[in-house]
């Protein structure tokens, strides 16, 4: 959590002790503070405050939208991509059990080709769910292009299709406004931009979406449960900081990313994320490299001994399966490369020194393992 | 025989011995081992073991937790069964007090079910005969627990009375692990991996009286420190049965990399087993171990075919015991569950990295050919280094 978030959290928790749903004066004050924050965040997102709902994070925001399909008396089809986060892909079993068809399109290289989506669309499709930034490789999907393909098809058939975007890895890191693309809902998570963990948002303009949860009617019934006012205000403060310095941070991290890419290639590793010179759109905050033939887990241990907390794209242990395994497979990355995939993530506080030390460590590890010999 | 009054702070256990009571002239040797093993595990609490008529009488100081005594007896090979017992003078009033005290404990304290009183009268001069003692004490049980019923054949609970130099009373025995006292059959070195089989193999050999040290081959960073911790945990779980153990950890990384670079891919596993045997032999010699023990079962994996076993045997100067050789996996798993190692063994921390496992390992190696391959690797210096740099961890016998 960022310093600013901590300050605001403490300040709000102390000065607004009331429950926003209570009618006593402290409750009314808290409610006022909550609505002020909603307006402030909505203006940063470029949406009306009435369309913004506070949740516990990206997973819950996605779940509200996806589980709303279960209320439909006539199951149809949902189209998504094979590179989505587990918060989306794990809904396959739930939706299929309820009679829905769950189509996860392959994304070679980490991008969804519009033609592939065009081919997949049919009159049973009720929802298209696509992420903005892939959390494993950093590829940025063309949500605007995807939305226009869906709307074009929709206008032909006259049937509405809800477009949902998991924008968890985008907000506060790359330019993102809900107005940019013609979409219906989007999910966000505060800890991705130095806010507190356990707080997030759902933007949804589709009034037909209904939650499966029941409770005290908070967040217009879409996310019932006592609001985490201090967490929400801390999130707003950090989103402002991130948004105000978005370009500056982006350029700084892009420079770091280029440095890591160059050091990786020079050390004999290969890239699983797009190269900086590929002309493809990517988020500089995530870069995925392949350390073949060393298994990811082994490489992580060595890097951890050198003081770096990286994550594996895949798990070589026979008894466990890496979270990113299916995502990399949907990108057409072969088994051997998946087993040696390493994800390096950065934040706006990453420093030049951090990156230089990382590049040195990557070079050392390469020579220790005899990579590229 | 030293006499003890029934006092609140003294506990008495009656221990049944199995196989060792059938031993001939060397019975004392086995009994001494068993006595020492029990006393060591109960230490620092004071205990005294007396032998009479094929049994041990274990007196433990009252401050020793009852749970500790019982866990000790359940994990000490040589103990076939045990009962908590009371002892009193051959005086009817005292016998009644003693029976009343005994039935306040388990298994009688539940107050329901079937029971019988069984009396054996070694001292025929006692003024009541066995039948009279049984009926009188049976009446006392029924007075205390009116819902209980007498059943002579296969009762759920028994109250046993022995009238000898004194009167001994105890309830149905709790089963012990049986076998022979650890240490009576010499010393071995157990090749302990993080899997299901090797802890069971060690347990089975300990049951035949073999004291064992354990040896683990660690290949950090190719295997994780969690895998090493898992092996330490497994050694801790089998240590009480083995009356403590020493875990020797060999850093095997350099050796594995050498094998990878200096042998054919299909031979990697065999060469690795050969190197392990060589290292195990050197360590066994240092520690006075007469045999190696492994968890191999015939045909379980490529390195456990008859041909592979012949080859690994040829790499060892001392015998290699494979107590699981004729067991199938389900049988091994069932023992692992029984001795409490299964849940640790299945934790997902592999003891060998995929990059050292050939896709198509040799399953029917020829001893001569593989011996030549082993020699050609010229790995002796590295193996010596492995032995010189091995680390040792002492694992307590306490349960």
Interface residues (C-beta under 8 A of the other chain):
Chain A: X293 X294 X295 X297 X298 X301 X302 X305 X316 X317 X318 X319 X320 X339
Chain B: X220 X221 X222 X224 X225 X346 X348 X349 X350 X353 X354 X355
